[in-house]
Each structure stands twice: as C-alpha cells, then as structure tokens.
Amino acid sequence: MTEQRPSGARLVSRLRRLAPALIALSWLGLAAFSGPYAGKLSQVAVNDSSAFLPSSAESTEVIDLRAEFADTEATPAIVVAERTGGLTGEDFAYLEAAAGELGALPFNVGPPPQAIPSSEGTPEAAQLILLIDASGETDDEIDAIRESLENNRPEGLTVLVTGQAALGADLGAAFGGVDGLLILVAAAVVAVILVLVYRSPLLPLIVLLSGVFALSLASFTVYLLADAGTIDLNGQSQGILFILVFGADTDYALLLVARFREQLRTEPDRFRAVLAALRGTIEPIAASAGTVILGVLCLLFSRLESNQGLGPVAAIGIAASFLASVTFLPALLAIVGRAAFWPKRPAADGQAQRSKLWGRVAALVAARPRLVWASTALVLLIAAAFMTQLKADGTAQTDVFLTEVDSVTGQEVLAEHFPGGAGSPAVIIADADTVEQVAAAADVDGVADVTVAADSSGEPRVVDGKVMIEAVLDDAPDSDAAVDTVERLREAVHAVDGADAKVGGATAVQLDTIDTSERDRAVIIPIVLAVILAVLILLLRSIVAPVLLVATVVLSFGATMGVSALVFNHLLGFPGADPTVVLFGFVFLVALGIDYNIFLMTRVREEAQRLGTRAGTLRGLVTTGGVITSAGVVLAATFSALAVLPLLFLAQIAFIVAFGVMLDTILVRSLLVPALAVDVGRRIWWPSRLSRKGDGAKVRDRRA
C-alpha cells in the first residue's frame, strides 16, 4: 500500500507551525553572535565635548590653529597640594620628587613640571601643571598620575589631580556603569513590573528575552557604525540606547501580548491567535516605531555632532525593538501558547475580559466630556506656567557630577588659592602684525594675566603669520563667570582692526556648545512637530485628530518641564541644566508620548468604524486602558534607571521622561484625548469618510 502524500493544506499547516521555531532559532543565533558587542560600545565612545562642536565654531578653529604651535596635541592635568596652616619643607620636598617622577612619565609632552606655590604669606597650596598627550583617551594616564602621587605622600597633605584631562577621566569613569549596572537595573525594573502586570513567571522572561535580543542587534549595528566613524557615540547616547531599547520593546510587547490574550479567548488555535494579534497590532506598533525613529532622526539637523550621533543611535535601537517585537516575540508566543500566561491561562470561552476601573473612567468621560477635557487642560496649563523657571542655559563642567570626585574637589581647591583659570587659559590666535594691540585688548575684566607665546629668543613665536596669546582667567574655566569673561574677551579682540583674532580654549568650547545647543533647540523642535503631525495625518486619515493629538502632547511637555523646574530648583537643588536637556526632553517626550495616543486612537478608529465615534472612543479607552498604562509605567521605570549613573544630565533626563510619560499615560491619554474625541464627535476624523458616518445607535453608546 503506497503512502499517501500530505495534501497542500497539510503541508502549509506544517510549515506554518515550523516557522516560529525557525524564527526563534535564527534570533538565538544572531543574539549569540552580536550580544558581546553591548559590552564593547564603551571602546568606541568618545566623551570629549570639544570633539562634538561643528568645524565652523570659533573654538574648533582655534583648536586647529593651535596645533600649528605645538608638535603634539596636549591637555593639562593639574596637581594641586594643600595643607591648612601652610606647606612644610617636607611637603615641598615631596612635590619636587613628584615633579621628577611625573616629568619622566611617557605621556608627558611638556617640560618637567615645577611646583608653583600660592601667593599667601605662608603658602597653603602649590600646583604642578603637567601637559599630557591628548591624541587619545586620557583615563589611564590620569590613573597613573594619581597612583604615582600616592608614593611617600606626607601625612595630612591633600593631593588632588584636576584640569581638563582629569575631568574627562572622571566623566569616563562615571559612564563606566552604562554597560553593566544600567542594564542590570533596567532589566530588573522591567521584570518586576511585568510580573506584577501579568502575574505570571514565564511571560516576563519571554518579553525580557525579546528586549535582550533587540539590544544585541542594536549594539552590534551601532558598534560597527561608530567604529567605522560613520556616527559619533558618547556615554550619554550609549545609556539612552540601552534604556530606549528595553522601554520600546516592552511597550510593543505589551500591546501584542494583550491582543494575543484577547484572541485566545475566541480562538482555540494558538497559531491563528498569534497571527490575528499581529494583524491587529502591526499598524499601531509600526506607526509608533516610525514616529519615534523619524522624531529622533530630526536630531541630524543639529550642529552638535553629539546630538547628530544620538539620532541614528536611538533610531537603530527603536528599529531593533520593532523587529524583535514583530518577529521573535510572536514566534515564541506561538510556540509557548497559553502556557505563557500560567497559572492563569486564558480559556477559549468567547468571554471578553472587562476592566471595572477603565469602565468607570469611560463613564466619567461619557458623562461630562467637556468638563473633563477643560479641567485636565487647565491643570496642565497651570503646571506649564512654571516652565519659565527652568534654568537651562548651561552648567559648569564640575557641576555635571552628582557625587564627589577628585577633579571637582581639586578645582575648588585650585580656585581658592590661584586664579581659577590657571592651567586652562583662554587661547587667542591672531595676525602677528597686531600682537601688541590684541594682547592689550585681551586685558578685560576677569582676565588675570595675558602672555604671548615666545620662541627661544623671547620674541613672539610666529607660525604662518599668526601668533598665539594665552589669557589666564580669574575664575574656574568651566564657571559661568569664566564664560562671561570669554564673551567679553571675544568682543574686545574681534574689535582690533586687521587682527582676525579668534578665541578658543576649554571655556570657549563650553560657550560655543551652549550657543549651538540653543540654536539646535530653536530649529529642531518645529521640525519634530511637523514630522510627527505628518505621520499622524497619514495614519489616522484625518487632519483634526492629529492636530489635537500634537497639541495635547505639547501641552503635556510644557507641564512636565514646569514641574521639572520646580523639582530641580527647589526639591533637588540642582545648579541648572544644559540646553540639550530641553531638546532631548522634547524629542523623547513628544515622540514617545505620541505613542500612547497612537495606540489609543488606532483602536478608537477601528471601533468607530463599527460603533460610531462616541461609542468607539469609549470602547477603545476601556480596551486599551490597562495595556497602555502598563506600557507607560514600564517606560517611565526604565528611563528612571538612568539615574543610577551619577551625572546631572542623565538624572534630569530620567526625571523629565519618566514624569512626562506618566503624565501622558494618566491624564492625557486617559482623560484629555478621549474627552476631546467624544466632545468633538465624528468631526475629529475630518476630512476622511469616517467624519460623515453617524455615531450609531444610542443603545450601543450606552453599552460602550
């Protein structure tokens, strides 16, 4: 008897059931190869702020011109020693020996340092200025200097290493937890929340595995591009990448899993249930991912290369999260089936799960929609009024650390006993014929000393018709007072006829970074709004709804920044904020905040086609309420994990995004948007055909 070959239908069925296993195995192999690159990203990250300025910035031009006056690129490391009551003979002997050891170090590119005592009657401090090779990272060099200074240090003598090199090294050390502690904290937070949401031990592991695989793919891609010099990567971008991948992947997973559980109640076959869930969620997930990707790519319009680098880095992270969420996660859910929800497996009983809480919220919105949206908007407007109190005009470099570090303490000691800008002067490059006029003009308020670089004969050193002049500032080079001095200095030397003078140095880099950031904020924010509005118009086939949604998110952003100003100024006592904090906060809050509106309104539109706008809005609110709230909590919690890194910028971004996401989730998406939709009615879909469709029978509205 011949064996009967399987029919075409049976063969297709077998292939369909085999496909999830093949997809899961493919991702497993990809993750095994690409996973280690998450730990290698620090090797291709650069945290030097001067490297991120555009070539047109005045301080960048000075860096290039200054290189002509030196054989090697150097940055100062300043050793400051202090003893209350005055330095002793033993202290000076120690400093002389230390100077000899430091001068012999292979990375010293300047003359052997000499101990320079402070100007008090009995010197209480002395400094050694060491010029070290700045062609690469200086972390190891600073560690070597600090280790050397511990040899035979007299008891009671405080010895610290500061200066630009030390500040950069301490900043690199602070970012050292990005690829270890940050991932562990983010994963642990997501795991705890998912266990509470699903009350299942297996499903959180499936979702986390999807996030880990997405992070592996994103890290591998970013590493290749950064290593090739295609994009710029720094510690901030690296940290945001890790958080963004986990947060976005979990958001998409929550939406898919909720729809999968819903389908399992009416579909006994888990494979068909997964396909139905994917068909029902692919549009909002793709729209959400596309919106965020386009939003962060608007950072390419920035003139700061650090911002330009964050755009594609974040976009790659979102794209990887999207791919994992719509391929690996459905495949694994198809394999595991109802067991994923153990011990509460959904039965195929045809009974839809109802939420009493969201039923009450929908009833509130239905009863008094205009009162609900007007009162909610008023609360947001009041909070937004405090936005003007946000101090986002830049901070001192020493203020970026939230914990005590040697370079900051050393800078404070140095400023107490010496001119604050000692060791890190402002650098002026000018035409040689105007050297005397420029040197005289440079003696502005806030400048302690002006020196013209000289050759071996004592005459001004001329290179290609240019001279170099150094101006030591009274204040610490990263202070607001020093920035003001550099502004006065530039105004004075620019006024010298024929000098073509340019002012650079560490303080000028900070000034140019602040100015460029403010320009970026004014240019990029309108572009982000226009891009997101266009995406929403295409997605919802409407003009009115997208305009209202964008307006609600902007209002939510304003309220978030207002509350952040109060918290930063009065509760946490932060010294201020970098201008990029506002830009990053806007890009992430608007791009991520619109996600929840997309999740809600795509479901509302789907229901409105059957039930009418009013009933469809209320049904969509009830159906998506739990999953969107869970997604908001997860995203807020993952961004909060950024606060484990002791840096002011990341702590502020963590609070802004976490608070803003929760505000969007609880107020904007739950009350403001649904109430507006109910109050505006079918006109919200104008000019699409849905705007001319009746709202259905009143009985259906009441059932919703």
N, C-alpha and C positions, 0 to 999 in steps of 0.2 A: 504493500500500500504506500503510495507516494505521499510525502509530507506536504501538507498544504501551506503554501507561502502566505505570509501575512498580507492582508489587504492594505491598500494605500492609506486608509484611515487609521488602521492599527499601527502602521509604520510611522505616520505623522505623530500619533499619540505617544509612541515610544521615544521618538526624537524630542518631542516637547518635554517629556519627563527627564530625558537625559541632559537637555540643555542647561538647566540650573546647576547641575553638578559640574559641567564643563566650565561654566562661567565662574563658579566659586573657586574651582581649582586654578583657573587662569589668574584670578586675583591673588590667590595664595602664592603662586609662583612669582608674580610681579612684586608683591609686598616683600617676599623673602630677598629679592634682589635689591629693591630700592629702599627698604626700611633703614639700613645703616646710614643713608645719606642725611637723615634728620639730625643725626649727631655730628655730621661733618659741615653743616651750614656755617658754624662759627668760624671755620677755616677760610671761608670766602667772604665773610662780613667785614666791613670797614666802618669804624666809628669816629673817624676824624671829620669834624664839622667843616673844615676848610675844603675837603675834597668834594663837598656836595654843592658848593656855590657855582653859579654859571661862570663861564670864562670871561664874560663881559663885566663881572663885578670888579670894582676897583681893587679890593683886597686880593682877588685872584690874579689880577695883572701885576700887582706888586710882588706876589709870590714868584711869578715867572721872572720878573726883572731882578729880584733879589738873588735869584740863583746864579746870576752872572757875576755876583760879587763874592761868591763862595765856591770852593771846589766841591763841597758836598752839601747835601741838604741837612740842616741841623735844627734841633728843637731844644729849648733849655730845660734842664732838670735842676731845681734849686734846692740845695740842702740848707736848712736853717736850724741852728742850735740855739737853745735858750736856757738860761738859768736865772731864776728870780734872785735878786741881790747882786748879780754881777758874775761874769765869767771868770774862772780861775785860771792860773797858769797851767794846771793840768788839763783844763778844757782846751786851751789854745794849742797845747802840745798834741792833744788828741786830734784836733782839727787839722793841724799841719800834717800829721801822719795819714789821716783820712784823705786829705787832698792828694797826697802822693799816690795812694792806692787807687783813688778814683781816676786820676790822670793817666794811670797805666792801663786802665780798662780798654779792651779792644774797640769798643763802640764810641769812645771819646774822640770827637773830631775837632775839638778846640784845643787851646793851650791848657796846660795844667791849671786847675782852679786854685785861686788864692782866697784865704779866709778874709772876709771883709766885715769888720766889727761895726755894730750900730753906733750912732753918734752921741749916745748918752755919755755923761761924765764917766761913769763906770759901765762899760758896755755889758748889757744883759743878753745880747744876741749877736750872732755872726752868721754870715751866709757864704756858701760856696756855689758858684754858678758853673754847671757842667753842661757843655754842648754835646749832645749825643746824636748819632746818626738817625735821621727821621725818614729814611727811604722805605722803611717797613714798619711793622708793629713794634712798639717800644715796651710792651708789657714785661718781657723777660729782662730787658735792660734795667728797668726800674726795680724789679725784684732783686737783681744782682747788686744794685746800688744800696738798697735797704739792707740786704744781708751783709754787705761789706761794712756798713756803718755800725753794725752791732759789735764789731770786734773792738774790744778794750774800751767801750764807751764808759766814761766816768759816771759813777752813781749820782743821780739827781739831775743829770744833764738831759734835757729833752732834745731829741734829734729827729727831724721830720724831713721828708722829701716832697716838694711841691713843684709848681711850674706846670707848663702845658703838657710836658711828657708824663708827669705823674698823674695829672688829672685824667689824661687819656687812658692811662693804665688802670686807674681805679674805676673808670667808666666801663672799660672792657671786663674787669672783674665782676662788676655789678650785673653785666649781661651774661655772665658765665652760667647763671641758672636757667637761661632760656631753654636749652635743650635737655634739661634734666628735671629740675624742680617744677618748672612751669607746666611741663607735660603731665607730670605725676599729679599735681594739684588739679589741673583741668580735668583729667580723666577721672579722678576720684570724685570730684564735684558732680560731674555728669552721671557717673554710676549711681551715686546716692539718690540724685533726683529721679533718675529713671526707675530705680527700684520702688521709690515712693509713688511714682505715677502709675507703673504697670503692676505693682505688687507681684512681680514675677522675677525669679533669679536668672532666667535664661535670656529673656528678651533684652535686658540692658547689655548683656555681653555681646549679643548679636549687633546691636546698634553701635556699641563701642568699637567692635571689630571693624565695622564699616568705616568709622572715623579714623582708626589707626591705618587702615589700608589707603584711605584718601590722603592722609598726611604723608604716608610713604611716597605715593605718586607725586604729590605736590613738592615734597622736599627734594626728590630726585630731579625733577624738572627745574626747580629754582637753582639747585646746585650747579647743574650743567650751564645754565644761562649766566649765573654770576661768575662762575669760573672762567667762562669764555669772555667776560667783560661786556656781555650784552645788556645786562641790567645791574644796578647797584643794590647791594644788600647791606643793611646795618642791623644792629641788635634790636632796634625798635620794630623794624619790618619783620624780622625773624619771629619775635614774640607775638606780634599781631597775626602772622601767618598761622602759627600753631593754634591760637585761640579761635581764629576765624574758621579754620577747617573743622575743628571739633564742634563749634557752635552751629555752623551752617549745616554740616552733615546730620547733626542730631535734629535740627529743625525739619529738614526734609524727611528724615526717618520717621519722626513723629507723625507727620502728615500722611505718609504712606502706610504706616502701621495702623493708624486709626481707621483709614479707609479699608485696609485689609481685614481688620476685626469686624468692621461693619459688613463687609461682603461675606465673611464666614457665617454670618447669621442667616443668610439666604442662599448660600451656595455651598453644598457639601464637598465639592471637589476643591482642594487647596490650590491646585494649579490654575483653575479657572478664576478662583477668588483673587489670586495674586495678579493675574492679567487684568481683571476688572478694576482692581485697586490702582494698578499702574496707569491704566487708561484714564481713570478719574482724577488722578493727581499729577500726571506728567505735565499738563499745561500750566497749572499754578507753580509747580516746582521749577519748570524751565523758565517761566516768566520771572520768578523770584531770583533765580540764579543769574539770568540775563540782566536783570535790573541792577543787581549788585555789581556784576562784572563791568557793565557799562559805567556805573557810578564811580567805581574805584579807578577805572581807566581814565577818567577825566583828570586824574592827578598827573597824567602825562603832559597836561598843559602848564604844569608848574615849572618854574625856573630853578627850583632847588632839586638837584639830582637825587637827594634822599627821598623826596616826595615822588619824583618820577619813578624811582625804583619800587616804591611801595605799591604803586598802581598795578603793574603787571604781577608782582608777587602775590598780592591779595587776589587778583583775578585768577591766577593759576590755582590758588587754594580753593576758591569757590568752584571753579571748573572741575577740580578733582573731587570735591564733595558731591557735586551733581552727578558725576559719572558713577561714583561708588553707590550713591543712593538709588539710582535707577537701573543699575545692573547687578552689583554684588548683593545688595540688600534684598531685592525681590527674589533673586536666586536662592538665597539662604532661607528666606521665609517660605518659599515653595518647597524646599527640602524638609524643613522642620514642621511646617504646617501649624496646626492648633497647639502642638506641644510648646510652641514659643510662649504661649500665654499661661502655661502651667503655673500654679494649680487651678486657675480659673479659666478653663478653656471655653471659648465661645461656642455655643451649640447652634446647629443649623435649624433653629426653630422659627425663623422668619420674624422674630420679635426685635424691633429696633431698640437700642439702648437709649433711655431718656435721662436727661440731666435735670433734676429739680432746680438746682441753682441757676442754670442758664435759662430754664423755663421762666423763672421769676424775673431774671434780667430782661428777657424778651417781653414779658408782660409789662414791665416798667416802661420800656421803650415804646411799646404799642399804645399805652395809655396816655402818656404825655410827651410825645416825641419832641415838640418844640421846646418845652421846658427843659427836657433832658439835655439837648444839644446846646441850648443857650447857656445853661448853668455850667455845663462842663467847659465850654469855650471861655466863659468868664473866669473860671478858676485858672485855666491855662494862661489867659492874658495877664492876670494878676501876677502869676509866677514869672512870666516873661518880662514883666516890667523891671525886674531886678537884674536883667541881663547886662544893663549898662554898668553895673558894679563889678563885672568880671575884669580883672587886671590881666590882660593878655597881650602886653606889649613887650614881653621878653623877661627873662630872669638871668641872674648871674650864673655862670657855669658852675660855681661852687654850690649853688642852691639846688642843683638837679638831684643831689643825693639826699635820701631820706634817713640815712644812717651816718654815723660819724666815720669819716675816712681821713687818712693821714694827709692827703694832698689838700683837703679843705682846711683842716686844722693848721697845717703848715702855712697856708696862705694867710690865715688870720694872724698867726704869729709874725709873719713877714710884714704884713701891713701895719702891725703895731710898732715895729722898730725901724722900718725902712720905707722909702717911697713905695707905694703899693705896686707900681708897675716895674719895679726893679727886676731884671731878668727877663722881662717880656715887654720890651719897649714898642712904641709905635714906630713903624718904618716908613720913611719918606724917600721916594725916588724922584729926582728932579734933574733938569738940564744943568750941566756943570757950570755954565756961564752965570747961573743965578744962585749959586750955592749960598752966598752970603745973605742975599735977600730972603731966600727960603728959610735958612736957619734962624734969621731974625723973626720972620713971620711965625715960625713954629713955636715961639716962646709965648704961648697963650696961657690963659688961666687954666690950671690943672696940670700943666707940664712942669716937672721938677727939674729936668736937665735936658739940654739939646747937645748932641755930639755928632760931628761929621766923620764918617769913616775915612781913615787916612791910610796912606801907604807907608812903606818903611822909612821914607824921608820926612814923614809928618805932614805932607801935603795931602789935600783931598784926593782920594782914590777915584779915578775916572775910568769908567768902562763904557765904551760905545757912546761917549759924550754924556753919560749920566753919572750922578753921584748919589750916594746913599747917606741919609741922615737918620739918626735914631733919637726919638724923644721919649724919655722916661716919664711916665705918668705918676701923679701923686697918689692915685687910687689904684686898687687892685684891678688888674686888666680885664676882669670879667664883670666888674661892677657897673651899675647904672651911671655912676659919676664918671667912670672912665669912658663909657660910650658917649656921654655928653661932651667930654673933652675932645674925643676924636672927631666929633661933628664940628666943634669949633676949630680944631686943627685943620681939617679939610677945607673949611670955609676960608681960613687965613692963607693957606699955601696955594689954594686954587686961584686966589686973587693976585698972586705975583705974576706980572706980565712975562710971557715967554718961558716960564719955568716948566710948564706941562707937568706939574707936581702931582704925584699920586701918593695916597696914604694907605698903608696896609698894616699888618701885624695881627696879633690874636684879637685885640679889641675891635679892630676894623672888620675882621671876619664876623664877629658877633653882630656888629652893626649892620653889615650887608645882609646877614642871614635874617635879621629882624625885618629889614626893609623889603627883602624879597618875599618873605612869608606874608607880609601884609598885602603885597601886590597879588600873590597867588590867591589869597582869600577872596579878594575883590573880583578876580577873574573866574575862578573855578566854581564858586558857589552858583552863579547863574547858569553855567554850563550844565552842572549836575541836575539842577531843577528842570532845565529844558529837555535833557536826555530822558529823565525818568517820566516826565509828562508825556513825551512821545511814545515810550514803551507802554504806558497805561492806556493811551488812546488806541493803540493797536490791539492791546489785549482785551479791553472791555468794549471795543467798537463804539466808543462814546467820547464826548468832549466834556460834558458837565461832570460826570463822575470822576474822571481823572483830575480835573481842576480842583474839585472839592477834596479829593484824597491828598493831593500835593499840599493844599492849603492846611489841612489838618496836621500833616507831618511837620510842616514848617512851624506851625504854632506849637506843636509838641517839642520841637527842637528849641524854640525860644524859651519855653517854660523850663526845659531841662537846664539850659545854660543859666537861667535866672536862679534856679535852686542851687546849681553848682557854684555860682558866685557866692551865695550866702554860706554854703558849706565850706568852700575853700577859704574864704576871708575870715569867717567868724568861728567856725567849728574846728577846722583843722589848722588854721593859721598859716596857710601856705603863703610864700613870699610873692607869688604871682604865677603867671603861666606863659608859656611860649605861644607866639601867634599861631603856630601849627596846631595847637590843641583845639582851637575853634574850628579850623578847617577839617581836621581829621574827625572831630566830633560830628560835624555837619555831614560829611561824606558817609560815615558809618551809620549815623542815626537815620538819615533820610533814606539811604539805600536799604538798610536792614529794617527800619521801621515800616517802610512801604511794603515789605514782605508780608506782614500780617494783614495789611489791607488787601493785598493781592489774594492771600489765602481766603479771606472772608468774602471779598466781592466776586471772585470767580465762582465760589459756591452759591452766593446770592444770585448771580446772573443765571446759573444753571437752574436753581429752584424757581426763579422769577419767570422763566420760560414756561413752566408748568402751572405755577400758582399765582402769578402776578407779582408785582414789585413788593407790595406791602407784606404779603404772606411769605414770599420768597426771602425777603430780608430777615424776617423773624425766624424762619426755618433755618436759614444759613447761619444765623447767630447762635442758635441752640446747637446745631450740628457741629460747628467748628469751635465753639467756646472752649471746651476742655482742652482740645489738642493745641490750639493757638496759645492759650495761657501757659500750658506746659512748655511749649516751644520758647515762649518769652522768658520763662523762669530759667530754662536751661541756658539760653544765650546770655542772659544777664549774669548768671552764675559763672559761666566760662570766662566772660570778659572780666569779672571781678578777680579772677585768678591772676590777672596781670599785676595786681597789687602786691603779689609776693616778691616781685623784683623791686628793690629799694630805690626806685627812681621816680622823681616828681612827675615827669611827663606821663609815664605809664600808669601811675596811680590816678592821675587826673582823667586820662582816657578811660581807665577801668570804671571810675565812678560815673562819668558822663554817659558812656554807652549803657552800663548796667541800669542806671536810674532811668535813662531815656527809653530803653526797651521796655522796662516795666510800666512806665507811664503810657507808652503806646499800647501795651497789651491790656492794661487795666482800664484806662479811661478812653483813649482814642478809639481803639478797635471795638471795645465792648459797649461804649455808650455814645460817643460823639458821632462816629461814622454811621452806625445803624440808625440812630435817631434822625440824622440828616437824610438818609436814604428814605426812611418812612415818611418824613415830612415833605420832602421834595416829590416823592412818588415816582411814577414812571418817567417823568421828565428828566430824571437823573441819567437815563440811557440815551438822551438826545445826542445825535440825530439818528441813531440806529432804529430799526423796525420795532425793537422792544419798547421804545418810548411811546409808540402808538397803540400798544397792546393793553387791553383793560387789565385791571388789577384782580380780576377773578371774583368769584362769589364771596360774599361777606362771611359765609359759614366757613369757608376754607381759611380766611384770615383768622377767625376765632380759634380754629383748631391749631393753627401755627403757634 
